[in-house]
Amino acid sequence: MTAATPTVEGLSELADLLADGGAVVLSGAGLSTDSGIPDYRGATGSLRRHTPMTYQTFTRDPRGRHRYWARSYVGWRQIERARPNAGHRAVAALQQGGAVGEVITQNVDGLHQAGGARDVLELHGGLDRTVCLACGDVADRAALDVRLRLANPGFRPEATDEVNPDGDVELPEEELDGFVMVDCLACGGGPLKPDVVFFGETVPRDRVDACFGLVDAARSLLVLGSSLTVMSGYRFVIAAAKRGIPVAIVNSGPTRGDAKASLKVDAPLGAVLPELARRLA
């Protein structure tokens, strides 16, 4: 290992586990923190300071929906500028080398794909798309941003520098009234929602089934940067363990799945993954 990368306990065992290929990755927000997108539950997680938007509030409360879009309009600047980090690029390299197959990600930032990964299944959707709650039309978020810029030429709120994982930022309540939201172009009036799974919303069944299928066919499950606190991701660890599929977890700090893991590497992903990719190249 390089002088800049300290010896990491369990790294050699992890390389041995992945050497035969066939691993499926399950990634979480911890993989994107080095790209400037905070996680929810880590040491600096946004749940410590920020209550995320829930599906119930978004769909039932027009004021809550307006608040989200005003904040998301500002937060989109940082999401759009975010770039893949060394961990994302290492996952792509592990794919290219055959150690890793498909990627299941709980992240909504698109950084796996931007980092070169293929066959990425976005469990919780993607912030780069919108969906109409009335007609179901799916559209490009960048196109919406152009429309919002035209509708809000004077909207220049003071915002915090840190975007939340669901794409919005904190804004003072008094600054929200000046924001103008636009509706769906396809049906001419339906309210828009980012094409992501909010807290309290159910992941589409066909998407969950596709993930279970990937896990069932895997030689191993490699969990990267997820605390596995919510069942949305943890259920795949449970399924792998029940089937005798080895589970390896790389995360800074404890996770809900540690007791079911064949191997746990407690270290920063930015140190572990590039070295792992180098060893398996």
N, C-alpha and C positions, 0 to 999 in steps of 0.2 A: 504494500500500500504506500501511497505517497506520504511525504512528511506532513502534509497538511491534513491528512486523514488519519485519526487515531485508530488503534486496533479496536475492533468492534467485536464483542463476544457474540458468537453464534453466526458470524458472517460466513465462515468456511462451511458450516453445516447447511446454511441456506443455499450456498452455491452448489453443494452436493445434491440437495433436494431438487433444484431446478435444472440440473445438468441433463436430465433425461427428457426435458421439454414437457409440453402438455399442461403447463400451469395456467390457470385463469386468475386474473387480477381482480380484486375488489378494492377500489380506491375511494378515499374520503377526503375531506377538506384539508387535512394535514399535508396533503401533497401539493396544495396550491398556496400555502402560506408564504413560501419563498418567492412567489410571484406577486405578493402584495395583497392577496385576498385572504382575510382572516378566517379562521375556523369558528365553529360555534362553541366548542367545549374545551379547547386547549387552555394553556396558561393565560393567553390573551384573548380567549374566545369571546365572540360578540354577545353570547347569551348572558355573560356576566354584566353587560351594560345595556343590552338592546333586546326588546321583545319582538321577535320576528312576526311578520304578517302571517295570519292564519287564513285558511281557505274560507272559513265561515265568515270572518270579518270582510274579506275581499268581495265575496259574492253577495252578502246581505246588507252591507253598509256602504252606500255610495260615498259618504264622506271618508270612510277608511280607504276605499279604492282610490279616491282622488289623492289622498295623502300618500299612498304608496307610489302612485305614478309620478307625483311631483318629486318625491325623493329619489325614485328610480331614474328619472330623467337626468338628474344631476349625477347619480352614481354610475350611470352607464358610461360616462367618460372614462372612469378608472377601469371598469370591466373591459371596455374596448381596447384600452392601452395595455392591459396585462399581457405578458408574454410567457411562454413556457419556460420553466426552470430546469435545472440539471436533472431533477427527478423525473419530470415528464419525458425529457429526451432519453433518459436511461431506460424507461419503460419501452419506448419505441425501439431502442437498440436491442433490448432483450427479446422483443417480438421478432425483429429482423434476424436475430441469431437463432431463433427457434425455441428459446427457453420458455417464452410466454406466448400463449395463444390470444384468446379474446380478453377484452378489458370490460369489466362492469364498473361504472363509476357512479358514485353518489353526487359528484360535483356537477354544477350546471354552467361552468365557465368555458367549456370547449377547449381547454388547454391541452388535454391529451391529444386531440386531433391536430391542433396547431403544432404540437411537438413531434408529430410524425407517426403517431400511433394509428393503427387501422382496427377495424372490427370492434369499435367502441360502442357499447350499449349504455346509453344515458338513463340510468334508473329513475332519476328525478327530473328528466327533461333538460332543456337548454335555454339559457337567457337570450340566445341569439334569435329566438323565434317568439311570435305572439300567437295566441289563439282567441278567436271570438267566442264569447260565452253564449251568444245567440245562435250563430250559424255554424260554428266550428271551423271556420276558415283559418288556416295556418299561414302566417306571413312572416316576412323578414323583419327582424328588429331594427336593422339599420335603416330600412325604408320608413319605419315608424319614427325613428329619431329625426329624419329629415322633415317629416310632417310636423313634429313637435317643435322643432326649431323655427319653422315658419309661423306656427301658431303662438309662439312665445318669444317674440323678438326682444322683449324687455325683461325677461325673467332671468335675473342674475343673483340668485340667493347666495348668502354666505353659508357654506357647508363645511362639515368636518372633512379631513383628508382621507378618512378611513371608510371604505365602502363595506357594507355588510355582505355576508355570503349570498343573500338572496337578491343582491344587486342594488339596494337602496342605501341612502345615507341619512344621517340625522339632520333635520332642518327645524328651525324654530317654527312653532305653530302659526305665528302671525305672518310668515312668509308664504304659506301655502295657498292663500286666497288668490294670489296673482297668477297662479298656474292654470293654463287652459289645456284640458285633455281632449283628444280626438277619438272618434269611434271607428268601428270597422268599415273599411272601404267596400268590402264584398257585399255586405247586406245593407249598408248605409245607416247604421245606427247601433249595432250591437256593441256592448262593452268589451274591451280587450283585456286579456290577462297574459302575463308572460307564460310561455309554454313550459312551466316548471311545476313541480309538485310542492305546494305549500304545506306548512305544518297543519295537521288535521285533515289533509286530503289523502285519498287512497291512490296508490300507484296502480296504473292500469293492469288488469289481470294478465293480459297477454304479454306484457313486458316482464312481469314477475315470473311467469311460466317460462319465458325465454331464458331468463337468468338461471332458473333452476335447471333447465336443460343443459346450459353451459357447465354448471357446477357438477352435474351428474356425470358428464363426459370427461371431466378434468382428471389429470393425474394428481394435481395438487391445487390448493387455493391459497393465493398470496394476497394477504390483506395489507394495504398500504395507507397509513395516515388516517385511520378511522378508529374512533373510540368504541364503535359498535353499540353505542348507547341505545339507539332506537332499533326496533325490530326490523325496519326496512332493510337494513344490511345484515344485521345479526342472524336473521333466519337462514342465510346462505352458509354461514359458519356452522350453524346447528345441523343443516342438511349434510354438509361435507363430513362433519364428525360422525354422524349416524351411519354414513356409508363407508366409513373407514378411509376417507380421502384425507391425506395429510393437510393440515392447515398451518401456514406460517404467517406470523403477524410481525410487521415492522412498523413501530409507532413509538413516539416519545411519550412515555408514561403508560399507565395501565389501561387496559381495555376490558370491555365486558366479556370478550371472547378468550381471554388468556387461559382459562381453565380447560378450554377445548382445543387449544393450539398444540400441535406437535413441536413447534419451535416458535419462540418469541425473541425478537431482536429489539431491544429498547435503545434506540439511537435515532438521530435525525436522518430523515430520508435523503437529504442532500448529500450526506456523507456515505450512506449505505448503498444507494442505488447505482451511482456512477461506478463505484468500485465493483459492485456485483456484475454490472454490464461488462466491465473491463475483464474480469476473471472468466466470464462465460463467452467472450467474443470469439 
